[in-house]
Amino acid sequence: MRQARLDKLRKLDGSAASSVSLLTDLPAEDIERLGGISEDT
């Protein structure tokens, strides 16, 4: 279980898409296909 968490944390690159991917367990490709993430504030 610890290894799985570490593997997921390695995928974080500071973008909103990587954070959403980690929190939702959706691959970044699926997030983009579904409309992506707006990083505008």
PDB file of N, CA, C and O in Angstrom, chain B, residues numbered from 101:
ATOM      1  N   MET B 101       0.833  -1.191   0.000  1.00  0.00           N
ATOM      2  CA  MET B 101       0.000   0.000   0.000  1.00  0.00           C
ATOM      3  C   MET B 101       0.878   1.256   0.000  1.00  0.00           C
ATOM      4  O   MET B 101       0.600   2.220  -0.713  1.00  0.00           O
ATOM      5  N   ARG B 102       1.919   1.229   0.793  1.00  0.00           N
ATOM      6  CA  ARG B 102       2.823   2.378   0.844  1.00  0.00           C
ATOM      7  C   ARG B 102       3.470   2.616  -0.517  1.00  0.00           C
ATOM      8  O   ARG B 102       3.603   3.757  -0.960  1.00  0.00           O
ATOM      9  N   GLN B 103       3.869   1.533  -1.175  1.00  0.00           N
ATOM     10  CA  GLN B 103       4.498   1.653  -2.487  1.00  0.00           C
ATOM     11  C   GLN B 103       3.541   2.259  -3.507  1.00  0.00           C
ATOM     12  O   GLN B 103       3.952   3.066  -4.341  1.00  0.00           O
ATOM     13  N   ALA B 104       2.272   1.876  -3.446  1.00  0.00           N
ATOM     14  CA  ALA B 104       1.275   2.430  -4.370  1.00  0.00           C
ATOM     15  C   ALA B 104       1.143   3.939  -4.167  1.00  0.00           C
ATOM     16  O   ALA B 104       1.034   4.690  -5.135  1.00  0.00           O
ATOM     17  N   ARG B 105       1.151   4.377  -2.919  1.00  0.00           N
ATOM     18  CA  ARG B 105       1.074   5.817  -2.640  1.00  0.00           C
ATOM     19  C   ARG B 105       2.298   6.544  -3.172  1.00  0.00           C
ATOM     20  O   ARG B 105       2.178   7.621  -3.756  1.00  0.00           O
ATOM     21  N   LEU B 106       3.465   5.966  -2.975  1.00  0.00           N
ATOM     22  CA  LEU B 106       4.689   6.594  -3.466  1.00  0.00           C
ATOM     23  C   LEU B 106       4.692   6.684  -4.987  1.00  0.00           C
ATOM     24  O   LEU B 106       5.128   7.686  -5.553  1.00  0.00           O
ATOM     25  N   ASP B 107       4.209   5.640  -5.645  1.00  0.00           N
ATOM     26  CA  ASP B 107       4.130   5.656  -7.108  1.00  0.00           C
ATOM     27  C   ASP B 107       3.215   6.772  -7.589  1.00  0.00           C
ATOM     28  O   ASP B 107       3.525   7.454  -8.566  1.00  0.00           O
ATOM     29  N   LYS B 108       2.091   6.961  -6.908  1.00  0.00           N
ATOM     30  CA  LYS B 108       1.156   8.022  -7.299  1.00  0.00           C
ATOM     31  C   LYS B 108       1.753   9.402  -7.044  1.00  0.00           C
ATOM     32  O   LYS B 108       1.582  10.307  -7.860  1.00  0.00           O
ATOM     33  N   LEU B 109       2.445   9.573  -5.933  1.00  0.00           N
ATOM     34  CA  LEU B 109       3.040  10.872  -5.632  1.00  0.00           C
ATOM     35  C   LEU B 109       4.119  11.239  -6.641  1.00  0.00           C
ATOM     36  O   LEU B 109       4.333  12.422  -6.909  1.00  0.00           O
ATOM     37  N   ARG B 110       4.795  10.258  -7.199  1.00  0.00           N
ATOM     38  CA  ARG B 110       5.817  10.522  -8.215  1.00  0.00           C
ATOM     39  C   ARG B 110       5.209  11.119  -9.474  1.00  0.00           C
ATOM     40  O   ARG B 110       5.897  11.804 -10.230  1.00  0.00           O
ATOM     41  N   LYS B 111       3.929  10.867  -9.706  1.00  0.00           N
ATOM     42  CA  LYS B 111       3.261  11.377 -10.898  1.00  0.00           C
ATOM     43  C   LYS B 111       2.881  12.849 -10.768  1.00  0.00           C
ATOM     44  O   LYS B 111       2.555  13.486 -11.769  1.00  0.00           O
ATOM     45  N   LEU B 112       2.916  13.400  -9.562  1.00  0.00           N
ATOM     46  CA  LEU B 112       2.579  14.812  -9.373  1.00  0.00           C
ATOM     47  C   LEU B 112       3.654  15.689 -10.001  1.00  0.00           C
ATOM     48  O   LEU B 112       4.839  15.524  -9.714  1.00  0.00           O
ATOM     49  N   ASP B 113       3.251  16.608 -10.845  1.00  0.00           N
ATOM     50  CA  ASP B 113       4.205  17.507 -11.488  1.00  0.00           C
ATOM     51  C   ASP B 113       3.895  18.970 -11.186  1.00  0.00           C
ATOM     52  O   ASP B 113       4.476  19.865 -11.799  1.00  0.00           O
ATOM     53  N   GLY B 114       2.990  19.217 -10.255  1.00  0.00           N
ATOM     54  CA  GLY B 114       2.636  20.586  -9.894  1.00  0.00           C
ATOM     55  C   GLY B 114       1.452  21.140 -10.655  1.00  0.00           C
ATOM     56  O   GLY B 114       0.987  22.240 -10.357  1.00  0.00           O
ATOM     57  N   SER B 115       0.958  20.402 -11.628  1.00  0.00           N
ATOM     58  CA  SER B 115      -0.180  20.894 -12.406  1.00  0.00           C
ATOM     59  C   SER B 115      -1.491  20.496 -11.737  1.00  0.00           C
ATOM     60  O   SER B 115      -1.548  19.552 -10.948  1.00  0.00           O
ATOM     61  N   ALA B 116      -2.534  21.234 -12.069  1.00  0.00           N
ATOM     62  CA  ALA B 116      -3.857  20.900 -11.543  1.00  0.00           C
ATOM     63  C   ALA B 116      -4.306  19.539 -12.056  1.00  0.00           C
ATOM     64  O   ALA B 116      -4.942  18.776 -11.328  1.00  0.00           O
ATOM     65  N   ALA B 117      -3.976  19.233 -13.306  1.00  0.00           N
ATOM     66  CA  ALA B 117      -4.378  17.948 -13.883  1.00  0.00           C
ATOM     67  C   ALA B 117      -3.764  16.778 -13.122  1.00  0.00           C
ATOM     68  O   ALA B 117      -4.434  15.769 -12.899  1.00  0.00           O
ATOM     69  N   SER B 118      -2.508  16.898 -12.723  1.00  0.00           N
ATOM     70  CA  SER B 118      -1.893  15.793 -11.984  1.00  0.00           C
ATOM     71  C   SER B 118      -2.509  15.656 -10.597  1.00  0.00           C
ATOM     72  O   SER B 118      -2.650  14.541 -10.093  1.00  0.00           O
ATOM     73  N   SER B 119      -2.878  16.772  -9.973  1.00  0.00           N
ATOM     74  CA  SER B 119      -3.537  16.716  -8.662  1.00  0.00           C
ATOM     75  C   SER B 119      -4.904  16.058  -8.765  1.00  0.00           C
ATOM     76  O   SER B 119      -5.257  15.217  -7.938  1.00  0.00           O
ATOM     77  N   VAL B 120      -5.675  16.440  -9.783  1.00  0.00           N
ATOM     78  CA  VAL B 120      -6.996  15.843  -9.979  1.00  0.00           C
ATOM     79  C   VAL B 120      -6.857  14.359 -10.286  1.00  0.00           C
ATOM     80  O   VAL B 120      -7.644  13.545  -9.803  1.00  0.00           O
ATOM     81  N   SER B 121      -5.869  14.012 -11.077  1.00  0.00           N
ATOM     82  CA  SER B 121      -5.627  12.610 -11.410  1.00  0.00           C
ATOM     83  C   SER B 121      -5.345  11.802 -10.149  1.00  0.00           C
ATOM     84  O   SER B 121      -5.875  10.704  -9.976  1.00  0.00           O
ATOM     85  N   LEU B 122      -4.519  12.343  -9.278  1.00  0.00           N
ATOM     86  CA  LEU B 122      -4.189  11.644  -8.033  1.00  0.00           C
ATOM     87  C   LEU B 122      -5.418  11.509  -7.142  1.00  0.00           C
ATOM     88  O   LEU B 122      -5.653  10.443  -6.572  1.00  0.00           O
ATOM     89  N   LEU B 123      -6.204  12.575  -7.017  1.00  0.00           N
ATOM     90  CA  LEU B 123      -7.365  12.559  -6.127  1.00  0.00           C
ATOM     91  C   LEU B 123      -8.517  11.706  -6.647  1.00  0.00           C
ATOM     92  O   LEU B 123      -9.252  11.109  -5.861  1.00  0.00           O
ATOM     93  N   THR B 124      -8.679  11.647  -7.962  1.00  0.00           N
ATOM     94  CA  THR B 124      -9.816  10.918  -8.532  1.00  0.00           C
ATOM     95  C   THR B 124      -9.454   9.532  -9.033  1.00  0.00           C
ATOM     96  O   THR B 124     -10.337   8.730  -9.339  1.00  0.00           O
ATOM     97  N   ASP B 125      -8.159   9.245  -9.119  1.00  0.00           N
ATOM     98  CA  ASP B 125      -7.661   7.971  -9.641  1.00  0.00           C
ATOM     99  C   ASP B 125      -7.977   7.803 -11.127  1.00  0.00           C
ATOM    100  O   ASP B 125      -8.005   6.684 -11.638  1.00  0.00           O
ATOM    101  N   LEU B 126      -8.216   8.926 -11.818  1.00  0.00           N
ATOM    102  CA  LEU B 126      -8.409   8.905 -13.273  1.00  0.00           C
ATOM    103  C   LEU B 126      -7.074   9.214 -13.939  1.00  0.00           C
ATOM    104  O   LEU B 126      -6.352  10.102 -13.485  1.00  0.00           O
ATOM    105  N   PRO B 127      -6.737   8.505 -14.997  1.00  0.00           N
ATOM    106  CA  PRO B 127      -5.510   8.838 -15.728  1.00  0.00           C
ATOM    107  C   PRO B 127      -5.610  10.242 -16.336  1.00  0.00           C
ATOM    108  O   PRO B 127      -6.697  10.686 -16.706  1.00  0.00           O
ATOM    109  N   ALA B 128      -4.488  10.925 -16.433  1.00  0.00           N
ATOM    110  CA  ALA B 128      -4.470  12.279 -16.993  1.00  0.00           C
ATOM    111  C   ALA B 128      -5.053  12.305 -18.401  1.00  0.00           C
ATOM    112  O   ALA B 128      -5.681  13.289 -18.792  1.00  0.00           O
ATOM    113  N   GLU B 129      -4.853  11.237 -19.162  1.00  0.00           N
ATOM    114  CA  GLU B 129      -5.393  11.164 -20.521  1.00  0.00           C
ATOM    115  C   GLU B 129      -6.923  11.204 -20.501  1.00  0.00           C
ATOM    116  O   GLU B 129      -7.539  11.849 -21.350  1.00  0.00           O
ATOM    117  N   ASP B 130      -7.528  10.521 -19.540  1.00  0.00           N
ATOM    118  CA  ASP B 130      -8.993  10.531 -19.427  1.00  0.00           C
ATOM    119  C   ASP B 130      -9.499  11.913 -19.034  1.00  0.00           C
ATOM    120  O   ASP B 130     -10.538  12.358 -19.523  1.00  0.00           O
ATOM    121  N   ILE B 131      -8.783  12.583 -18.168  1.00  0.00           N
ATOM    122  CA  ILE B 131      -9.179  13.929 -17.748  1.00  0.00           C
ATOM    123  C   ILE B 131      -9.166  14.868 -18.952  1.00  0.00           C
ATOM    124  O   ILE B 131     -10.093  15.656 -19.138  1.00  0.00           O
ATOM    125  N   GLU B 132      -8.122  14.786 -19.763  1.00  0.00           N
ATOM    126  CA  GLU B 132      -8.047  15.612 -20.974  1.00  0.00           C
ATOM    127  C   GLU B 132      -9.172  15.272 -21.940  1.00  0.00           C
ATOM    128  O   GLU B 132      -9.782  16.166 -22.526  1.00  0.00           O
ATOM    129  N   ARG B 133      -9.446  13.988 -22.107  1.00  0.00           N
ATOM    130  CA  ARG B 133     -10.494  13.542 -23.026  1.00  0.00           C
ATOM    131  C   ARG B 133     -11.861  14.052 -22.573  1.00  0.00           C
ATOM    132  O   ARG B 133     -12.728  14.327 -23.403  1.00  0.00           O
ATOM    133  N   LEU B 134     -12.054  14.180 -21.266  1.00  0.00           N
ATOM    134  CA  LEU B 134     -13.333  14.633 -20.719  1.00  0.00           C
ATOM    135  C   LEU B 134     -13.460  16.157 -20.674  1.00  0.00           C
ATOM    136  O   LEU B 134     -14.464  16.677 -20.188  1.00  0.00           O
ATOM    137  N   GLY B 135     -12.479  16.859 -21.162  1.00  0.00           N
ATOM    138  CA  GLY B 135     -12.570  18.318 -21.207  1.00  0.00           C
ATOM    139  C   GLY B 135     -11.412  19.033 -20.551  1.00  0.00           C
ATOM    140  O   GLY B 135     -11.294  20.253 -20.660  1.00  0.00           O
ATOM    141  N   GLY B 136     -10.566  18.299 -19.880  1.00  0.00           N
ATOM    142  CA  GLY B 136      -9.382  18.895 -19.282  1.00  0.00           C
ATOM    143  C   GLY B 136      -9.669  19.683 -18.019  1.00  0.00           C
ATOM    144  O   GLY B 136     -10.782  19.687 -17.493  1.00  0.00           O
ATOM    145  N   ILE B 137      -8.639  20.339 -17.558  1.00  0.00           N
ATOM    146  CA  ILE B 137      -8.695  21.129 -16.331  1.00  0.00           C
ATOM    147  C   ILE B 137      -8.281  22.553 -16.680  1.00  0.00           C
ATOM    148  O   ILE B 137      -7.241  22.766 -17.303  1.00  0.00           O
ATOM    149  N   SER B 138      -9.079  23.511 -16.286  1.00  0.00           N
ATOM    150  CA  SER B 138      -8.712  24.910 -16.474  1.00  0.00           C
ATOM    151  C   SER B 138      -7.865  25.335 -15.288  1.00  0.00           C
ATOM    152  O   SER B 138      -8.306  25.247 -14.142  1.00  0.00           O
ATOM    153  N   GLU B 139      -6.649  25.797 -15.556  1.00  0.00           N
ATOM    154  CA  GLU B 139      -5.760  26.222 -14.482  1.00  0.00           C
ATOM    155  C   GLU B 139      -5.802  27.726 -14.287  1.00  0.00           C
ATOM    156  O   GLU B 139      -4.983  28.285 -13.557  1.00  0.00           O
ATOM    157  N   ASP B 140      -6.767  28.395 -14.947  1.00  0.00           N
ATOM    158  CA  ASP B 140      -6.933  29.836 -14.763  1.00  0.00           C
ATOM    159  C   ASP B 140      -7.532  30.098 -13.393  1.00  0.00           C
ATOM    160  O   ASP B 140      -8.411  29.364 -12.940  1.00  0.00           O
ATOM    161  N   THR B 141      -7.058  31.140 -12.738  1.00  0.00           N
ATOM    162  CA  THR B 141      -7.603  31.473 -11.417  1.00  0.00           C
ATOM    163  C   THR B 141      -8.431  32.713 -11.478  1.00  0.00           C
ATOM    164  O   THR B 141      -8.970  33.146 -10.460  1.00  0.00           O
TER     165      THR B 141
END
